[in-house]
Amino acid sequence: MTTTSSTALDPQRVQRRSVALLSGAQLLSGIGNGATLSIGSLLAVDLSGSQVWAGSVTTILTLSAAVFALPLARLAEQRGRRTGLVTGLVAALAGALLMMASVVAGSFLLLLLGGAFLGLGTAANLQARFAAVDLADAAHRGRSLSTVVWAITIGAVAGPNLIQPGAVVGTALGMPPIAGPFVFSAAGLFLAAALLFFGLRPDPLLLSRRLASEGSKSALPPARGTVRSGLATIRASRPALLALAAVVTAHGVMVAVMSMTPLHLQQLIAGTSTASGHQHAPVSDSTDALVVIGLTISLHIAGMFALSPVWGWLTDKAGRYASIIAGHGLLLVAVVVAGFGQHEPSLVTVGLILLGLGWSGATIAGSTLLAESVPESQRVTVQGVSDTLMGAAGALGGATSGLVLASAGYQGLNTAGGVLAAAVLAFAVTAATRRKSPASA
């Protein structure tokens, strides 16, 4: 009976439907992270009373995404993509509610707890891109993956710009105005979870396995994944090692620079020194500063996601290696522009846009290369390990960015990111020149 039901399905039709559903969920859930990224560091300073904690929300969010990436991957391995993704989104919904509660109660602890739960949503959103290639053919993997990454654009760009409408909603609900944007976050996450729970049937991962087992008697069952087994698989493949380095470094650099940019801009607008670390305006009362910051982060997020289909096309046409090189090249240009233009908000904004573009190229090309450079029996585990390390890099970047900002300034923070991006760029160029046929990457 199982063979009949699976062979009766059209895998290409299921693939198109899965990509559409995953894209819709990404669009809705993007609103949650957009609001958190734009005001999380500002709320942390207000509720803790110290600039030292400015990067704490980003740190806890990315650390949570790292910690729960592999458990969510194991859940997907055992019960399918739908279960893993919905679990992460429901947890993120709880996180958005906790963020609202933290503002109402004036509790820094609740703020951190909300960030931790939102991190599971980040982990789910990252894993959605891999779900898009479960049934994709090799010639279109980059485009399928990039379509799902692109779909988050509207929600993620809208999130930071919901500050003013959110303030109206927050006031109408009897909450502090700055808690209002999280009402939109919660609604988006609820709808995203419902869409996948009711719509992602048949499950693309389970169907791809069923089709593989029907087509080959020697197909191996999926291995029970651990960090150790995933890392061993990656080390055995040079392309996988490059792919991992590309996505992990790009994420760490992006998070470190992006998480401190709202604070840098707020202080720049207020006329205080970024490196002083002593005085800051109460940002929850500075609507003008919030609007400028929201616009900057929106443009940065647009850079991250809006041109994802272009990066997917380049990944399929120009090759995985060439796209990784282009992505890290843009990261390097981005930190130069933002760092040396630190006193001009317009140049900082341009740098943040380029930062998003570089992250997009490196992540799409690296994720595509990773998915096809390891055995299928270890693929989900390797993807979970990759997301774990991405989250860890983001957490490390968020945790250290405040210290680097205070000691070396915004330019010093960008310089540190540039060194890391340049190292992976050199690795990618060396690996590409060693290949006899780069176009086959």
VOGU-3710 file (C-alpha; in Angstrom, 3 decimals, decimal comma):
1> mtttsstald> 0,000/0,000/0,000  2,801/2,448/0,827  4,462/1,887/-2,554  1,223/2,527/-4,430  0,415/5,750/-2,576  3,888/7,218/-2,985  4,283/6,335/-6,647  0,844/7,847/-7,349  2,176/11,216/-6,189  3,870/13,593/-8,598
11> pqrvqrrsva> 7,113/14,633/-6,828  7,462/17,795/-8,925  3,943/18,888/-8,029  4,567/18,188/-4,346  7,863/20,097/-4,601  6,166/23,180/-6,058  3,451/23,071/-3,423  5,968/22,585/-0,602  8,087/25,541/-1,763  4,944/27,719/-1,926
21> llsgaqllsg> 3,868/26,736/1,596  7,358/27,164/3,033  7,612/30,558/1,360  4,283/31,673/2,815  5,328/30,625/6,301  8,670/32,419/5,934  6,883/35,606/4,920  4,629/35,532/7,981  7,265/34,494/10,503  9,723/37,115/9,235
31> igngatlsig> 7,735/39,821/10,996  8,754/38,353/14,364  12,493/38,542/13,888  12,284/41,888/12,092  10,843/43,589/15,159  13,269/41,871/17,516  16,349/42,824/15,504  15,344/46,472/15,286  14,525/47,145/18,936  15,995/44,197/20,858
41> sllavdlsgs> 19,322/45,873/21,674  17,541/49,095/22,609  15,145/47,319/24,967  18,080/45,473/26,523  19,798/48,767/27,380  16,583/50,269/28,755  15,538/47,282/30,870  19,009/46,401/32,154  20,144/49,990/32,627  23,555/49,266/31,119
51> qvwagsvtti> 25,033/49,451/27,627  27,097/46,354/28,447  23,950/44,281/27,862  23,170/45,857/24,482  23,921/42,660/22,552  22,264/40,312/25,019  18,975/39,797/23,153  20,715/39,037/19,864  23,136/36,780/21,712  20,464/34,764/23,508
61> ltlsaavfal> 18,370/34,513/20,330  21,233/33,229/18,208  22,541/30,983/20,989  19,104/29,449/21,371  18,937/28,904/17,611  22,295/27,135/17,835  21,337/24,947/20,790  18,017/23,835/19,330  19,042/23,486/15,665  20,169/19,866/16,017
71> plarlaeqrg> 17,206/18,779/18,212  14,830/20,261/15,635  16,771/18,475/12,888  16,456/15,190/14,807  12,735/15,806/15,195  12,485/16,364/11,436  14,549/13,226/10,854  12,179/11,140/12,946  8,798/12,731/12,188  9,284/14,897/9,122
81> rrtglvtglv> 9,932/18,534/8,263  6,392/19,616/9,192  6,722/18,579/12,824  10,152/20,144/13,231  9,208/23,455/11,634  5,866/23,837/13,432  7,482/23,081/16,803  10,008/25,870/16,288  7,367/28,375/15,186  5,052/27,648/18,126
91> aalagallmm> 7,965/28,174/20,514  8,728/31,477/18,766  5,102/32,517/19,246  5,569/32,021/22,979  8,729/34,116/22,713  6,891/37,045/21,108  4,340/36,968/23,942  7,163/36,956/26,495  8,777/39,964/24,787  5,513/41,856/25,216
101> asvvagsfll> 5,298/40,783/28,842  8,868/41,947/29,491  8,035/45,499/28,403  4,822/45,587/30,402  6,549/44,220/33,530  9,845/46,074/32,958  11,636/42,744/33,325  15,035/42,175/31,710  14,810/38,465/32,585  11,552/38,065/30,655
111> lllggaflgl> 13,150/39,889/27,733  15,982/37,357/27,626  13,564/34,449/27,998  11,500/35,795/25,105  14,637/36,061/22,998  15,497/32,443/23,811  12,102/31,180/22,629  12,285/33,345/19,503  15,568/31,610/18,769  13,672/28,387/18,068
121> gtaanlqarf> 11,784/30,261/15,374  15,107/31,342/13,878  16,266/27,717/13,863  13,027/26,663/12,156  13,345/29,399/9,529  16,901/28,318/8,762  15,840/24,694/8,364  12,993/25,678/6,041  15,549/26,437/3,322  16,761/22,823/3,453
131> aavdladaah> 13,185/21,545/3,314  12,919/23,325/-0,041  15,543/21,044/-1,596  14,314/17,694/-0,256  12,525/16,970/-3,545  14,398/19,391/-5,837  16,453/18,148/-8,780  20,159/19,034/-8,841  19,817/21,691/-11,553  17,330/23,733/-9,518
141> rgrslstvvw> 18,438/23,290/-5,914  19,872/26,788/-5,637  16,701/28,377/-6,965  14,374/26,312/-4,781  16,394/27,133/-1,686  16,652/30,829/-2,562  12,903/31,117/-3,192  12,172/30,144/0,398  14,919/32,442/1,669  13,499/35,282/-0,442
151> aitigavagp> 9,990/34,835/0,898  11,007/36,128/4,302  11,735/39,536/2,717  8,302/41,113/3,020  7,736/40,089/6,622  11,281/40,821/7,755  11,382/44,236/6,069  7,924/45,120/7,349  8,777/44,131/10,925  11,093/47,047/11,791
161> nliqpgavvg> 8,693/49,497/10,130  5,800/48,349/12,287  7,188/50,354/15,211  4,812/53,279/14,756  1,699/51,196/13,884  2,668/48,877/16,708  2,819/51,797/19,109  -0,785/52,616/18,219  -1,827/48,998/18,761  0,107/48,800/22,037
171> talgmppiag> -1,553/51,938/23,347  -4,988/50,664/22,297  -4,336/47,437/24,220  -3,191/49,319/27,320  0,478/48,376/26,903  3,592/50,561/26,569  3,830/51,675/22,913  7,147/49,880/22,289  5,488/46,535/23,115  3,059/46,959/20,227
181> pfvfsaaglf> 5,253/45,609/17,383  5,358/42,230/19,103  1,575/41,938/18,692  2,204/41,771/14,933  5,056/39,323/15,554  2,812/36,970/17,508  0,076/37,102/14,870  2,534/36,362/12,057  4,087/33,421/13,893  0,674/31,940/14,698
191> laaallffgl> -0,411/32,094/11,057  2,906/30,631/9,859  2,627/27,664/12,227  -0,983/27,040/11,213  -0,110/27,190/7,508  2,570/24,509/7,783  0,651/22,333/10,233  -2,401/22,044/7,993  -0,761/22,458/4,590  2,621/20,688/4,460
201> rpdplllsrr> 1,205/17,281/3,545  2,750/15,067/2,250  5,913/15,893/4,104  8,701/16,573/1,559  11,455/14,861/3,569  9,442/11,726/4,286  8,269/11,545/0,681  11,820/11,922/-0,688  12,976/9,061/1,526  10,078/6,884/0,478
211> lasegsksal> 10,779/7,509/-3,187  14,484/6,780/-2,676  13,748/3,496/-0,901  11,369/2,435/-3,682  13,936/3,275/-6,338  16,894/1,521/-4,717  16,955/-1,596/-2,619  20,357/-0,536/-1,268  19,165/2,838/0,042  20,523/3,430/3,528
221> ppargtvrsg> 18,204/4,416/6,377  18,807/7,857/7,882  21,469/7,844/10,587  20,688/9,061/14,084  22,523/12,349/14,057  24,998/13,730/16,535  27,296/16,712/16,335  30,262/14,341/16,219  28,922/12,258/13,325  27,915/15,391/11,421
231> latirasrpa> 31,334/16,984/11,833  33,054/13,756/10,793  30,974/13,691/7,618  31,836/17,322/6,864  35,553/16,803/7,472  35,545/13,942/4,982  34,397/16,271/2,186  36,433/19,347/1,216  33,448/20,995/-0,554  31,336/20,471/2,579
241> llalaavvta> 34,079/21,992/4,725  34,187/25,106/2,528  30,397/25,315/2,548  30,328/25,165/6,339  33,042/27,821/6,669  31,175/30,082/4,244  27,802/30,016/6,002  29,142/30,059/9,568  31,550/32,964/9,041  29,067/35,006/7,034
251> hgvmvavmsm> 26,474/34,606/9,775  28,857/35,501/12,587  30,118/38,641/10,824  26,616/39,733/9,862  25,167/39,315/13,365  28,087/41,063/15,071  27,906/44,182/12,892  24,125/44,278/12,548  23,375/43,857/16,262  25,434/46,901/17,259
261> tplhlqqlia> 24,330/49,156/14,404  21,040/50,272/16,084  22,946/51,378/19,184  25,632/53,079/17,074  22,999/54,959/15,064  21,038/55,936/18,161  24,161/57,398/19,726  25,187/59,033/16,458  21,792/60,716/16,139  21,886/61,734/19,801
271> gtstasghqh> 25,395/63,149/19,334  27,087/60,837/21,823  30,224/58,771/21,282  29,807/55,107/20,401  32,892/54,224/22,350  32,017/56,230/25,454  29,741/53,572/26,908  28,315/55,958/29,524  25,425/58,060/28,272  22,517/57,266/26,066
281> apvsdstdal> 19,086/58,698/25,484  16,097/56,670/26,686  15,404/55,020/23,378  11,891/53,884/24,177  10,895/57,562/24,211  12,886/58,532/21,094  10,440/57,860/18,259  12,550/59,647/15,637  15,599/57,528/16,439  13,494/54,375/16,320
291> vvigltislh> 12,163/55,277/12,885  15,683/55,865/11,491  16,919/52,628/13,035  13,881/50,740/11,756  14,482/51,993/8,216  18,179/51,058/8,324  17,522/47,562/9,620  14,718/47,137/7,071  17,099/47,955/4,226  19,679/45,600/5,701
301> iagmfalspv> 17,132/42,787/5,858  16,047/43,616/2,306  19,678/43,136/1,312  19,660/39,769/3,063  16,567/38,425/1,333  15,240/40,543/-1,557  17,776/39,351/-4,155  17,809/35,742/-2,975  16,362/34,481/-6,294  19,235/36,166/-8,126
311> wgwltdkagr> 21,747/34,454/-5,842  19,930/31,156/-6,373  20,146/31,585/-10,137  23,846/32,492/-9,904  24,468/29,497/-7,654  22,948/27,172/-10,259  24,464/28,871/-13,316  27,863/30,267/-12,252  28,538/27,551/-9,681  28,582/27,197/-5,907
321> yasiiaghgl> 32,229/28,251/-5,522  31,908/31,428/-7,603  28,832/32,505/-5,629  30,562/31,907/-2,288  33,482/34,043/-3,486  31,109/36,819/-4,579  29,227/36,690/-1,261  32,311/36,991/0,921  33,718/39,651/-1,387  30,612/41,734/-0,738
331> llvavvvagf> 30,945/41,162/3,023  34,455/42,578/2,841  33,293/45,651/0,910  30,402/46,106/3,351  32,522/46,343/6,485  34,919/48,756/4,767  32,045/51,083/3,795  30,295/50,908/7,176  33,504/51,134/9,203  35,129/54,038/7,399
341> gqhepslvtv> 31,750/55,749/6,985  30,834/55,342/10,638  30,082/59,058/11,148  27,604/59,217/8,233  24,268/57,423/8,749  23,837/57,120/4,971  27,161/55,282/4,581  26,366/53,041/7,536  23,084/52,199/5,822  24,850/51,411/2,523
351> glillglgws> 27,284/49,193/4,424  24,405/47,354/6,088  22,707/46,759/2,731  25,927/45,314/1,289  26,348/43,250/4,458  22,936/41,712/3,846  23,718/41,024/0,189  26,993/39,314/1,060  25,306/37,198/3,731  22,642/36,154/1,218
361> gatiagstll> 25,140/35,042/-1,417  27,354/33,143/1,014  24,406/31,465/2,764  22,509/30,366/-0,347  25,568/29,087/-2,203  27,083/27,517/0,915  23,832/25,821/1,953  23,313/24,430/-1,555  26,873/23,101/-1,727  26,550/21,553/1,725
371> aesvpesqrv> 23,305/19,757/0,895  24,842/17,996/-2,113  28,330/17,297/-0,712  27,388/14,681/1,905  25,683/11,254/1,783  21,892/11,357/1,921  21,835/9,246/5,083  23,737/12,028/6,910  22,222/15,025/5,118  19,673/16,145/7,738
381> tvqgvsdtlm> 22,214/15,694/10,531  24,831/17,742/8,668  22,244/20,442/8,033  21,425/20,526/11,734  25,116/20,750/12,627  25,538/23,579/10,135  22,676/25,534/11,672  24,026/24,817/15,160  27,397/26,273/14,243  25,777/29,190/12,444
391> gaagalggat> 23,839/29,987/15,585  26,931/29,594/17,739  28,839/31,984/15,476  25,990/34,464/15,673  25,845/34,141/19,458  29,589/34,664/19,716  29,366/37,652/17,409  26,509/39,141/19,404  28,222/38,475/22,733  31,549/40,020/21,755
401> sglvlasagy> 30,277/42,839/19,543  29,328/45,049/22,486  32,758/44,630/24,043  34,510/45,338/20,741  32,263/48,356/20,161  33,103/49,780/23,584  36,838/49,194/23,250  37,551/49,705/19,545  34,505/51,584/18,276  32,239/50,826/15,359
411> qglntaggvl> 35,130/50,934/12,893  37,082/48,412/14,947  34,067/46,103/15,008  33,812/46,233/11,215  37,561/45,677/10,821  37,363/42,492/12,899  34,535/41,253/10,692  36,547/42,073/7,594  39,462/39,916/8,728  37,157/36,885/9,084
421> aaavlafavt> 35,445/37,452/5,733  38,825/37,839/4,000  40,050/34,532/5,450  37,091/32,576/4,028  37,384/34,460/0,742  40,986/33,278/0,438  39,926/29,710/1,298  37,213/29,773/-1,385  39,497/31,225/-4,068  42,168/28,606/-3,301
431> aatrrkspas> 39,624/25,767/-3,400  38,139/27,021/-6,672  41,503/27,296/-8,426  42,334/23,721/-7,428  39,283/22,370/-9,186  39,713/21,313/-12,777  36,186/22,391/-13,695  34,854/25,188/-11,429  31,615/25,347/-13,387  30,727/21,884/-12,161
441> a> 30,762/23,086/-8,527
//
